[in-house]
């Protein structure tokens, strides 16, 4: 296995046309020889307010303050990504990129509230077994790019696929302007 992709973004290439992953942006939370786990960060579920699902996180929910479809695996399960305040000497476990990491939902919110800046909630996740993601990368199904913390908490998740591609160097940026159906080009 190559280096871990934890903390990277996977952007669906134009090869992925099935609706589940069409133009998705996946934030990779964990990746090793056993497989990979990530959440789709650009699929907000309109009308599914955070307050309705995990009300204790509502005060920390970044806009749009709705539940996101994190992926097709275990859609009844919740994952929460949190960004910690830049306070020194506060333990911030499970960091993946910058001050952002997965929250332990079994911990009382009172333990987190002093150092937690914002959260994003996901129903389900995207998962790959060992070697599966690597095979998809060999087939050029995904573009792998560096994640910025602001990507995860973007107020405009619906345009994130295009926004992330536009800031990439060279040839990769041109994919941002591809039509939804390349056949009409």
ABEGO torsion letter per residue (X at the ends): XBBBABGBBBBBBAABABAAABGBBBBBABBBAAEBBBBBAABBBBGBBAAAABAAAAAABBOBBBBBBAEABGAABBBBBBBBBBBBGBBBBGBABEABBBBBAABBAAAAAAABABBBBBBEBBBBBBGAAAAAAAAGABBBBBBBAAAAABABAAAAAAAAAAABBEAAAAAAABBABAAAX
